[in-house]
Amino acid sequence: MTKALDRREKQRADLVLSAERMIATRGLAGLKTRDLAREIGCANGAVYNLVADVDELVLRVGSRTLLRLDDALSAAVRAGNPSPKETLVRIAIAYCDFAAENLQLWRALFEHRMETEKALPDWSVDDQLQLFRHIYQPLAALLPKRDAEELGITARSLFSAVHGMVALGLEQRLVAVPLPALRKEIASLVRAMIDGLVAQAA
């Protein structure tokens, strides 16, 4: 029984890794279970013995992407001992760089849509919320009078502003911005937002 479970877990891990490679090269729209089944050596229908559905598969790939993003943001925080404001700038630039280097996997985090009646599993929600600690902690140092709920809203708002710039800046269309210029503009935006928030709090 244990050997069968181990074999199933290995096959599921292989499936997730194959899906990750497929999304990285083809984008989310290029994810095909038939191709995945062929790659890991199982029947097409057997894929759904390893994951409940394509939603779970995409979310598991997303969790791996979020874990690597978490590592990248943690490295940015550890690099030197900047002020809380400059920590937020570093985090924002690290987010931009990660998106540029992992474009299709990063896009898949936001392109994927669950069916209307389906809720995100708790493990996926936790993976996403964990990342906000990188923004929340320096904000708490800069805005000590704000309570946890207010800081949470501010953290999500700051993320939304940076994410919007990254998403539009990395578009491979007319609105695309060269990466060095995009990094510079993001840094200016974060500094301006933080200066405004601190002045408002004072």
N, CA, C and O of each residue as an XYZ file, in Angstrom:
808
protein
N       0.829     -1.214      0.000
C       0.000      0.000      0.000
C       0.864      1.265      0.000
O       0.600      2.226     -0.723
N       1.904      1.228      0.836
C       2.790      2.390      0.927
C       3.496      2.630     -0.397
O       3.625      3.770     -0.843
N       3.960      1.538     -1.032
C       4.635      1.688     -2.318
C       3.703      2.276     -3.366
O       4.120      3.097     -4.183
N       2.433      1.854     -3.344
C       1.463      2.381     -4.297
C       1.231      3.865     -4.063
O       1.138      4.645     -5.010
N       1.137      4.255     -2.780
C       0.943      5.674     -2.455
C       2.157      6.498     -2.856
O       2.021      7.599     -3.390
N       3.355      5.953     -2.593
C       4.585      6.653     -2.978
C       4.648      6.837     -4.491
O       5.038      7.894     -4.985
N       4.256      5.788     -5.219
C       4.275      5.862     -6.683
C       3.281      6.905     -7.173
O       3.568      7.657     -8.104
N       2.118      6.946     -6.543
C       1.101      7.933     -6.927
C       1.580      9.351     -6.636
O       1.380     10.249     -7.453
N       2.212      9.564     -5.475
C       2.718     10.890     -5.123
C       3.816     11.331     -6.086
O       3.882     12.495     -6.480
N       4.678     10.384     -6.460
C       5.735     10.722     -7.420
C       5.131     11.091     -8.768
O       5.579     12.032     -9.423
N       4.110     10.340     -9.176
C       3.485     10.623    -10.466
C       2.770     11.975    -10.422
O       2.767     12.713    -11.407
N       2.170     12.292     -9.281
C       1.516     13.602     -9.161
C       2.552     14.726     -9.206
O       2.333     15.754     -9.847
N       3.683     14.522     -8.522
C       4.753     15.528     -8.569
C       5.262     15.702     -9.995
O       5.519     16.822    -10.434
N       5.407     14.588    -10.718
C       5.842     14.659    -12.117
C       4.822     15.419    -12.960
O       5.184     16.192    -13.848
N       3.546     15.191    -12.672
C       2.479     15.876    -13.408
C       2.559     17.387    -13.189
O       2.462     18.158    -14.143
N       2.734     17.805    -11.949
C       2.806     19.232    -11.638
C       4.032     19.869    -12.301
O       3.946     20.970    -12.845
N       5.162     19.176    -12.251
C       6.374     19.700    -12.885
C       6.207     19.807    -14.399
O       6.654     20.777    -15.011
N       5.561     18.807    -14.998
C       5.315     18.851    -16.441
C       4.385     20.004    -16.793
O       4.595     20.702    -17.785
N       3.353     20.200    -15.970
C       2.424     21.309    -16.201
C       3.144     22.644    -16.056
O       2.879     23.578    -16.813
N       4.042     22.738    -15.101
C       4.812     23.969    -14.911
C       5.655     24.274    -16.149
O       5.681     25.409    -16.624
N       6.338     23.264    -16.664
C       7.149     23.467    -17.867
C       6.282     23.856    -19.057
O       6.664     24.703    -19.865
N       5.119     23.235    -19.160
C       4.230     23.513    -20.291
C       3.714     24.948    -20.237
O       3.680     25.638    -21.255
N       3.312     25.395    -19.048
C       2.831     26.768    -18.903
C       3.969     27.754    -19.173
O       3.762     28.787    -19.810
N       5.178     27.429    -18.683
C       6.329     28.325    -18.867
C       6.660     28.526    -20.338
O       7.121     29.599    -20.727
N       6.432     27.512    -21.156
C       6.793     27.614    -22.573
C       5.617     28.003    -23.461
O       5.804     28.683    -24.470
N       4.402     27.578    -23.096
C       3.238     27.809    -23.967
C       2.256     28.831    -23.418
O       1.406     29.333    -24.153
N       2.365     29.141    -22.137
C       1.352     29.972    -21.504
C       0.221     29.103    -20.981
O       0.138     27.919    -21.305
N      -0.644     29.690    -20.176
C      -1.739     28.937    -19.556
C      -2.656     28.311    -20.600
O      -3.124     27.187    -20.420
N      -2.914     29.025    -21.686
C      -3.802     28.507    -22.732
C      -3.229     27.269    -23.414
O      -3.967     26.498    -24.028
N      -1.911     27.078    -23.307
C      -1.285     25.930    -23.947
C      -1.222     24.690    -23.085
O      -0.632     23.688    -23.489
N      -1.825     24.734    -21.891
C      -1.822     23.581    -20.993
C      -2.826     22.545    -21.494
O      -4.028     22.809    -21.513
N      -2.350     21.380    -21.894
C      -3.198     20.318    -22.439
C      -2.970     19.029    -21.660
O      -1.848     18.526    -21.601
N      -4.028     18.497    -21.063
C      -3.879     17.293    -20.248
C      -3.444     16.094    -21.084
O      -2.728     15.228    -20.583
N      -3.854     16.028    -22.328
C      -3.442     14.903    -23.168
C      -1.922     14.886    -23.338
O      -1.289     13.833    -23.266
N      -1.348     16.073    -23.564
C       0.103     16.165    -23.700
C       0.802     15.846    -22.381
O       1.860     15.216    -22.366
N       0.203     16.285    -21.276
C       0.783     15.991    -19.963
C       0.778     14.493    -19.692
O       1.770     13.942    -19.216
N      -0.342     13.832    -19.996
C      -0.450     12.392    -19.777
C       0.613     11.642    -20.569
O       1.246     10.714    -20.064
N       0.798     12.061    -21.816
C       1.818     11.425    -22.652
C       3.210     11.630    -22.054
O       4.040     10.721    -22.064
N       3.452     12.823    -21.538
C       4.778     13.140    -21.020
C       5.108     12.341    -19.766
O       6.251     11.919    -19.589
N       4.125     12.126    -18.890
C       4.417     11.393    -17.644
C       4.114      9.906    -17.772
O       4.308      9.144    -16.824
N       3.635      9.492    -18.952
C       3.440      8.067    -19.203
C       2.204      7.466    -18.582
O       2.266      6.385    -17.996
N       1.076      8.151    -18.699
C      -0.179      7.583    -18.198
C      -1.298      7.872    -19.189
O      -1.133      8.678    -20.105
N      -2.436      7.212    -19.005
C      -3.590      7.463    -19.851
C      -4.143      8.851    -19.556
O      -3.975      9.370    -18.452
N      -4.800      9.448    -20.540
C      -5.324     10.807    -20.374
C      -6.256     10.901    -19.168
O      -6.164     11.839    -18.376
N      -7.151      9.928    -19.034
C      -8.093      9.954    -17.909
C      -7.424      9.773    -16.568
O      -7.959     10.200    -15.545
N      -6.238      9.132    -16.555
C      -5.539      8.881    -15.290
C      -5.021     10.164    -14.646
O      -4.717     10.180    -13.453
N      -4.919     11.239    -15.426
C      -4.515     12.530    -14.859
C      -5.447     12.909    -13.719
O      -5.015     13.490    -12.724
N      -6.729     12.579    -13.864
C      -7.710     12.984    -12.860
C      -7.782     12.024    -11.682
O      -8.618     12.183    -10.792
N      -6.897     11.021    -11.680
C      -6.669     10.238    -10.465
C      -5.579     10.878     -9.613
O      -5.408     10.544     -8.441
N      -4.845     11.806    -10.227
C      -3.740     12.471     -9.539
C      -4.135     13.844     -9.014
O      -3.677     14.257     -7.949
N      -4.977     14.549     -9.749
C      -5.548     15.830     -9.307
C      -7.048     15.797     -9.586
O      -7.506     15.068    -10.466
N      -7.798     16.577     -8.844
C      -9.250     16.555     -9.001
C      -9.674     17.066    -10.371
O     -10.591     16.527    -10.991
N      -8.991     18.123    -10.839
C      -9.350     18.742    -12.104
C      -8.230     19.684    -12.532
O      -7.211     19.802    -11.852
N      -8.429     20.348    -13.656
C      -7.403     21.260    -14.164
C      -7.205     22.430    -13.199
O      -6.089     22.932    -13.064
N      -8.265     22.867    -12.530
C      -8.131     23.952    -11.561
C      -7.092     23.599    -10.493
O      -6.210     24.400    -10.185
N      -7.205     22.398     -9.936
C      -6.239     22.001     -8.905
C      -4.828     21.958     -9.468
O      -3.881     22.384     -8.808
N      -4.686     21.448    -10.675
C      -3.368     21.364    -11.291
C      -2.749     22.751    -11.463
O      -1.579     22.959    -11.141
N      -3.534     23.689    -11.969
C      -3.024     25.054    -12.173
C      -2.687     25.699    -10.830
O      -1.682     26.401    -10.717
N      -3.513     25.467     -9.817
C      -3.254     26.040     -8.495
C      -1.986     25.457     -7.877
O      -1.250     26.164     -7.189
N      -1.727     24.176     -8.117
C      -0.512     23.560     -7.565
C       0.738     24.110     -8.266
O       1.772     24.317     -7.631
N       0.631     24.340     -9.558
C       1.727     25.018    -10.265
C       1.882     26.430     -9.699
O       2.998     26.898     -9.471
N       0.761     27.095     -9.477
C       0.795     28.443     -8.916
C       1.453     28.497     -7.553
O       2.168     29.451     -7.246
N       1.221     27.479     -6.727
C       1.848     27.438     -5.408
C       3.367     27.372     -5.519
O       4.085     27.996     -4.738
N       3.845     26.613     -6.495
C       5.290     26.547     -6.718
C       5.826     27.908     -7.176
O       6.906     28.328     -6.760
N       5.075     28.579     -8.021
C       5.481     29.910     -8.482
C       5.507     30.895     -7.315
O       6.445     31.680     -7.181
N       4.480     30.850     -6.476
C       4.404     31.760     -5.329
C       5.532     31.495     -4.337
O       6.051     32.428     -3.724
N       5.912     30.234     -4.178
C       7.009     29.902     -3.270
C       8.318     30.501     -3.775
O       9.107     31.019     -2.984
N       8.551     30.435     -5.073
C       9.764     31.027     -5.638
C       9.714     32.550     -5.572
O      10.737     33.204     -5.366
N       8.511     33.113     -5.748
C       8.359     34.565     -5.600
C       8.637     34.977     -4.161
O       9.285     35.995     -3.919
N       8.154     34.195     -3.216
C       8.405     34.465     -1.802
C       9.904     34.481     -1.529
O      10.398     35.355     -0.816
N      10.625     33.520     -2.092
C      12.082     33.475     -1.920
C      12.743     34.724     -2.500
O      13.664     35.280     -1.901
N      12.271     35.162     -3.664
C      12.846     36.347     -4.304
C      12.593     37.606     -3.468
O      13.479     38.450     -3.336
N      11.399     37.730     -2.910
C      11.080     38.897     -2.078
C      11.860     38.853     -0.765
O      12.323     39.883     -0.277
N      12.003     37.654     -0.199
C      12.779     37.511      1.043
C      14.237     37.911      0.806
O      14.850     38.564      1.651
N      14.783     37.520     -0.337
C      16.163     37.891     -0.663
C      16.302     39.400     -0.789
O      17.312     39.970     -0.376
N      15.291     40.049     -1.359
C      15.329     41.510     -1.495
C      15.305     42.186     -0.133
O      15.984     43.191      0.078
N      14.525     41.635      0.791
C      14.448     42.199      2.147
C      15.784     42.034      2.865
O      16.220     42.928      3.590
N      16.433     40.882      2.659
C      17.697     40.598      3.367
C      18.881     41.364      2.798
O      19.917     41.464      3.454
N      18.753     41.899      1.610
C      19.888     42.563      0.953
C      20.163     43.910      1.614
O      19.516     44.907      1.295
N      21.100     43.934      2.515
C      21.421     45.176      3.209
C      20.435     45.444      4.328
O      19.656     44.571      4.711
N      20.476     46.662      4.849
C      19.587     47.038      5.951
C      18.980     48.406      5.665
O      19.262     49.381      6.362
N      18.137     48.465      4.625
C      17.580     49.765      4.240
C      16.450     50.198      5.174
O      16.001     49.433      6.027
N      16.005     51.431      4.996
C      14.854     51.930      5.739
C      13.602     51.161      5.307
O      13.624     50.508      4.263
N      12.521     51.220      6.076
C      11.279     50.556      5.658
C      10.809     51.010      4.277
O      10.304     50.203      3.496
N      10.972     52.299      3.974
C      10.555     52.780      2.652
C      11.374     52.133      1.555
O      10.824     51.686      0.548
N      12.678     52.081      1.739
C      13.534     51.488      0.714
C      13.360     49.974      0.645
O      13.577     49.370     -0.406
N      12.973     49.364      1.753
C      12.636     47.937      1.722
C      11.459     47.701      0.792
O      11.466     46.754      0.006
N      10.454     48.554      0.879
C       9.282     48.439      0.002
C       9.666     48.662     -1.457
O       9.123     48.012     -2.351
N      10.598     49.576     -1.698
C      11.071     49.794     -3.062
C      11.763     48.538     -3.581
O      11.522     48.113     -4.712
N      12.618     47.947     -2.757
C      13.328     46.732     -3.171
C      12.352     45.589     -3.458
O      12.518     44.844     -4.424
N      11.348     45.466     -2.617
C      10.352     44.414     -2.809
C       9.631     44.613     -4.138
O       9.424     43.660     -4.889
N       9.255     45.845     -4.419
C       8.534     46.145     -5.654
C       9.386     45.827     -6.882
O       8.894     45.252     -7.852
N      10.648     46.199     -6.838
C      11.544     45.926     -7.967
C      11.785     44.421     -8.111
O      11.845     43.903     -9.226
N      11.921     43.724     -6.981
C      12.099     42.270     -7.023
C      10.869     41.603     -7.636
O      10.988     40.629     -8.379
N       9.698     42.130     -7.321
C       8.460     41.595     -7.903
C       8.464     41.785     -9.423
O       8.116     40.876    -10.176
N       8.859     42.969     -9.850
C       8.938     43.260    -11.281
C       9.927     42.326    -11.979
O       9.629     41.781    -13.042
N      11.097     42.144    -11.380
C      12.122     41.290    -11.977
C      11.654     39.839    -12.045
O      11.882     39.153    -13.041
N      11.003     39.380    -10.988
C      10.498     38.004    -10.985
C       9.482     37.811    -12.102
O       9.518     36.811    -12.819
N       8.582     38.768    -12.242
C       7.569     38.667    -13.300
C       8.219     38.623    -14.677
O       7.811     37.836    -15.532
N       9.218     39.455    -14.893
C       9.898     39.491    -16.190
C      10.630     38.189    -16.482
O      10.676     37.737    -17.626
N      11.201     37.591    -15.445
C      11.991     36.369    -15.622
C      11.123     35.114    -15.691
O      11.570     34.081    -16.192
N       9.894     35.193    -15.197
C       8.994     34.031    -15.155
C       7.643     34.418    -15.755
O       6.593     34.141    -15.177
N       7.686     35.053    -16.906
C       6.529     35.771    -17.421
C       5.275     34.907    -17.533
O       4.223     35.288    -17.019
N       5.366     33.757    -18.192
C       4.166     32.955    -18.409
C       3.628     32.367    -17.104
O       2.416     32.326    -16.897
N       4.517     31.914    -16.231
C       4.069     31.368    -14.949
C       3.470     32.468    -14.075
O       2.483     32.245    -13.373
N       4.069     33.650    -14.122
C       3.529     34.786    -13.360
C       2.164     35.194    -13.910
O       1.237     35.447    -13.141
N       2.035     35.258    -15.232
C       0.747     35.604    -15.823
C      -0.327     34.586    -15.450
O      -1.480     34.950    -15.218
N       0.054     33.311    -15.394
C      -0.915     32.258    -15.079
C      -1.541     32.455    -13.702
O      -2.684     32.056    -13.478
N      -0.804     33.064    -12.781
C      -1.355     33.327    -11.446
C      -2.602     34.200    -11.521
O      -3.505     34.070    -10.695
N      -2.652     35.081    -12.502
C      -3.740     36.055    -12.594
C      -4.715     35.743    -13.724
O      -5.856     36.204    -13.700
N      -4.280     34.969    -14.709
C      -5.162     34.610    -15.826
C      -6.127     33.492    -15.457
O      -7.238     33.419    -15.981
N      -5.698     32.628    -14.557
C      -6.540     31.471    -14.216
C      -7.805     31.916    -13.484
O      -7.749     32.723    -12.556
N      -8.931     31.381    -13.913
C     -10.220     31.680    -13.297
C     -10.901     30.387    -12.888
O     -11.099     29.493    -13.710
N     -11.257     30.291    -11.617
C     -12.031     29.147    -11.141
C     -13.468     29.274    -11.643
O     -13.932     30.369    -11.959
N     -14.159     28.145    -11.713
C     -15.583     28.200    -12.020
C     -16.297     28.989    -10.927
O     -15.883     28.972     -9.768
N     -17.373     29.682    -11.305
C     -18.030     30.631    -10.404
C     -18.382     30.028     -9.052
O     -18.206     30.675     -8.020
N     -18.875     28.801     -9.047
C     -19.362     28.210     -7.799
C     -18.247     27.570     -6.962
O     -18.491     27.112     -5.845
N     -17.031     27.540     -7.503
C     -15.935     26.898     -6.784
C     -15.124     27.919     -5.999
O     -14.825     29.005     -6.495
N     -14.776     27.561     -4.777
C     -13.960     28.439     -3.933
C     -12.512     27.976     -3.978
O     -12.229     26.793     -4.162
N     -11.606     28.923     -3.808
C     -10.194     28.556     -3.712
C      -9.974     27.692     -2.480
O     -10.506     28.006     -1.415
N      -9.207     26.616     -2.591
C      -8.903     25.816     -1.402
C      -8.077     26.620     -0.411
O      -7.352     27.541     -0.786
N      -8.199     26.257      0.863
C      -7.514     27.012      1.915
C      -6.012     27.069      1.691
O      -5.390     28.104      1.933
N      -5.411     25.955      1.226
C      -3.957     25.939      1.053
C      -3.511     26.944      0.001
O      -2.430     27.521      0.115
N      -4.336     27.161     -1.023
C      -3.997     28.135     -2.060
C      -4.150     29.560     -1.542
O      -3.319     30.420     -1.835
N      -5.200     29.812     -0.778
C      -5.400     31.136     -0.178
C      -4.230     31.474      0.742
O      -3.713     32.591      0.713
N      -3.815     30.502      1.562
C      -2.700     30.728      2.489
C      -1.417     31.054      1.734
O      -0.657     31.931      2.146
N      -1.175     30.353      0.634
C       0.020     30.617     -0.169
C       0.047     32.067     -0.650
O       1.102     32.702     -0.672
N      -1.110     32.579     -1.031
C      -1.183     33.949     -1.539
C      -1.029     34.977     -0.421
O      -0.303     35.960     -0.567
N      -1.716     34.744      0.690
C      -1.692     35.717      1.776
C      -0.323     35.821      2.436
O       0.046     36.879      2.945
N       0.432     34.719      2.427
C       1.762     34.735      3.033
C       2.647     35.828      2.449
O       3.479     36.402      3.152
N       2.470     36.115      1.168
C       3.342     37.075      0.494
C       3.144     38.500      1.013
O       4.060     39.320      0.953
N       1.961     38.788      1.516
C       1.689     40.162      1.934
C       2.465     40.569      3.185
O       2.534     41.753      3.514
N       3.054     39.587      3.887
C       3.849     39.965      5.067
C       5.043     40.817      4.672
O       5.502     41.644      5.459
N       5.550     40.623      3.458
C       6.706     41.412      3.003
C       6.352     42.901      2.913
O       7.192     43.762      3.174
N       5.112     43.192      2.545
C       4.672     44.581      2.435
C       4.185     45.086      3.791
O       4.444     46.225      4.177
N       3.477     44.218      4.500
C       2.829     44.610      5.754
C       3.854     45.065      6.798
O       3.649     46.082      7.460
N       4.939     44.330      6.947
C       5.894     44.615      8.030
C       6.545     45.993      7.910
O       6.547     46.737      8.891
N       7.102     46.369      6.745
C       7.655     47.733      6.667
C       6.581     48.811      6.750
O       6.831     49.898      7.271
N       5.385     48.516      6.240
C       4.300     49.496      6.366
C       3.945     49.722      7.833
O       3.674     50.853      8.237
N       3.945     48.661      8.629
C       3.633     48.789     10.052
C       4.655     49.674     10.753
O       4.308     50.416     11.673
N       5.922     49.600     10.322
C       6.958     50.454     10.907
C       6.776     51.908     10.495
O       7.066     52.817     11.273
N       6.295     52.132      9.269
C       6.120     53.498      8.757
C       4.834     54.142      9.264
O       4.761     55.360      9.426
N       3.814     53.309      9.514
C       2.496     53.819      9.900
C       2.047     53.159     11.198
O       1.087     52.388     11.198
N       2.725     53.452     12.298
C       2.467     52.740     13.557
C       1.076     52.976     14.151
O       0.629     52.194     14.989
N       0.393     54.030     13.734
C      -0.919     54.316     14.308
C      -2.051     53.568     13.609
O      -3.183     53.572     14.093
N      -1.763     52.936     12.495
C      -2.799     52.203     11.767
C      -3.000     50.827     12.385
O      -2.042     50.169     12.791
N      -4.259     50.401     12.452
C      -4.508     49.066     12.991
C      -4.290     48.018     11.902
O      -4.021     48.348     10.746
N      -4.411     46.759     12.292
C      -4.077     45.651     11.388
C      -4.946     45.666     10.131
O      -4.456     45.405      9.032
N      -6.223     45.968     10.293
C      -7.118     45.971      9.129
C      -6.733     47.083      8.157
O      -6.695     46.868      6.945
N      -6.448     48.268      8.688
C      -6.055     49.387      7.825
C      -4.743     49.087      7.105
O      -4.597     49.380      5.918
N      -3.794     48.503      7.828
C      -2.512     48.162      7.209
C      -2.692     47.120      6.113
O      -2.026     47.166      5.079
N      -3.607     46.175      6.356
C      -3.876     45.162      5.348
C      -4.421     45.762      4.068
O      -4.030     45.368      2.969
N      -5.325     46.717      4.216
C      -5.902     47.393      3.043
C      -4.830     48.201      2.316
O      -4.763     48.185      1.087
N      -3.995     48.905      3.075
C      -2.918     49.700      2.462
C      -1.929     48.801      1.739
O      -1.465     49.131      0.647
N      -1.603     47.660      2.348
C      -0.673     46.718      1.711
C      -1.240     46.212      0.388
O      -0.515     46.129     -0.603
N      -2.514     45.877      0.364
C      -3.130     45.385     -0.879
C      -3.209     46.492     -1.922
O      -3.051     46.240     -3.116
N      -3.454     47.717     -1.467
C      -3.511     48.846     -2.407
C      -2.148     49.115     -3.024
O      -2.046     49.364     -4.225
N      -1.101     49.064     -2.209
C       0.252     49.281     -2.716
C       0.622     48.179     -3.707
O       1.205     48.443     -4.759
N       0.274     46.942     -3.356
C       0.535     45.838     -4.283
C      -0.198     46.045     -5.600
O       0.374     45.835     -6.670
N      -1.462     46.455     -5.528
C      -2.257     46.643     -6.743
C      -1.637     47.680     -7.660
O      -1.623     47.513     -8.880
N      -1.119     48.757     -7.067
C      -0.493     49.810     -7.878
C       0.750     49.281     -8.581
O       0.940     49.513     -9.775
N       1.592     48.572     -7.844
C       2.823     48.025     -8.437
C       2.475     46.948     -9.457
O       3.043     46.919    -10.549
N       1.558     46.073     -9.113
C       1.175     45.001    -10.031
C       0.637     45.577    -11.343
O       0.950     45.070    -12.420
N      -0.161     46.623    -11.251
C      -0.699     47.241    -12.469
C       0.403     47.776    -13.364
O       0.354     47.610    -14.582
N       1.394     48.415    -12.767
C       2.513     48.920    -13.563
C       3.289     47.781    -14.212
O       3.681     47.868    -15.375
N       3.509     46.703    -13.445
C       4.253     45.567    -13.986
C       3.471     44.904    -15.115
O       4.022     44.607    -16.175
N       2.181     44.675    -14.876
C       1.355     43.986    -15.869
C       1.310     44.757    -17.184
O       1.436     44.166    -18.256
N       1.132     46.056    -17.108
C       1.080     46.863    -18.325
C       2.476     47.055    -18.924
O       2.648     47.032    -20.142
N       3.457     47.242    -18.059
C       4.810     47.487    -18.550
C       5.404     46.294    -19.278
O       6.204     46.462    -20.198
N       5.017     45.078    -18.869
C       5.558     43.875    -19.489
C       4.713     43.371    -20.651
O       5.047     42.360    -21.269
N       3.621     44.068    -20.952
C       2.819     43.692    -22.119
C       3.681     43.796    -23.369
O       4.399     44.777    -23.562
N       3.604     42.785    -24.204
C       4.414     42.794    -25.425
C       3.649     43.491    -26.551
O       3.474     42.959    -27.647
N       3.204     44.701    -26.228
C       2.425     45.488    -27.180
C       2.912     46.930    -27.119
O       4.027     47.199    -26.672
N       2.065     47.859    -27.572
C       2.471     49.262    -27.638
C       2.749     49.860    -26.263
O       3.551     50.786    -26.136
N       2.074     49.320    -25.212
C       2.264     49.908    -23.881
C       3.494     49.346    -23.172
O       3.772     49.735    -22.038
N       4.231     48.450    -23.805
C       5.415     47.862    -23.181
C       6.428     48.939    -22.812
O       6.607     49.921    -23.533
N       7.092     48.731    -21.665
C       8.119     49.664    -21.188
C       9.410     48.872    -21.025
O       9.380     47.783    -20.453
N      10.542     49.379    -21.508
C      11.816     48.677    -21.300
C      12.033     48.417    -19.811
O      11.734     49.270    -18.976
N      12.554     47.237    -19.484
C      12.666     46.834    -18.080
C      13.439     47.829    -17.213
O      12.976     48.127    -16.112
N      14.594     48.364    -17.641
C      15.287     49.330    -16.771
C      14.426     50.555    -16.458
O      14.424     51.044    -15.328
N      13.694     51.048    -17.462
C      12.814     52.203    -17.249
C      11.655     51.827    -16.336
O      11.249     52.619    -15.485
N      11.126     50.629    -16.509
C      10.012     50.178    -15.678
C      10.442     50.072    -14.223
O       9.703     50.478    -13.325
N      11.611     49.539    -13.988
C      12.115     49.418    -12.613
C      12.246     50.809    -11.980
O      11.888     51.006    -10.819
N      12.761     51.766    -12.753
C      12.938     53.134    -12.247
C      11.600     53.784    -11.923
O      11.455     54.446    -10.896
N      10.620     53.591    -12.808
C       9.293     54.191    -12.589
C       8.603     53.565    -11.383
O       7.937     54.262    -10.616
N       8.759     52.255    -11.212
C       8.160     51.586    -10.059
C       8.761     52.117     -8.767
O       8.037     52.372     -7.804
N      10.067     52.284     -8.740
C      10.720     52.830     -7.545
C      10.191     54.224     -7.223
O       9.941     54.544     -6.061
N      10.023     55.051     -8.248
C       9.503     56.412     -8.036
C       8.077     56.374     -7.511
O       7.719     57.140     -6.616
N       7.265     55.484     -8.068
C       5.874     55.366     -7.625
C       5.794     54.959     -6.157
O       5.042     55.555     -5.385
N       6.564     53.948     -5.772
C       6.503     53.456     -4.390
C       6.973     54.542     -3.430
O       6.349     54.764     -2.392
N       8.053     55.209     -3.762
C       8.545     56.281     -2.872
C       7.502     57.387     -2.730
O       7.276     57.896     -1.633
N       6.873     57.755     -3.837
C       5.863     58.824     -3.793
C       4.657     58.396     -2.955
O       4.137     59.183     -2.165
N       4.216     57.150     -3.129
C       3.073     56.665     -2.352
C       3.391     56.628     -0.860
O       2.575     57.036     -0.034
N       4.575     56.141     -0.523
C       4.950     56.061      0.890
C       5.096     57.453      1.497
O       4.637     57.694      2.614
N       5.726     58.362      0.773
C       5.862     59.744      1.271
C       4.487     60.338      1.521
O       4.272     61.006      2.532
N       3.553     60.098      0.605
C       2.196     60.623      0.765
C       1.488     60.012      1.961
O       0.827     60.723      2.717
N       1.618     58.694      2.144
C       0.969     58.014      3.262
C       1.525     58.494      4.605
O       0.772     58.709      5.555
N       2.854     58.660      4.673
C       3.463     59.104      5.913
C       3.068     60.556      6.218
O       2.783     60.893      7.367
N       3.053     61.397      5.205
C       2.647     62.794      5.408
C       1.196     62.880      5.850
O       0.847     63.672      6.725
N       0.355     62.057      5.237
C      -1.069     62.045      5.610
C      -1.250     61.601      7.057
O      -2.072     62.159      7.783
N      -0.467     60.577      7.482
C      -0.562     60.071      8.837
C      -0.101     61.112      9.858
O      -0.606     61.173     10.979
N       0.880     61.936      9.439
C       1.403     62.952     10.357
C       0.424     64.087     10.546
O       0.706     65.028     11.288
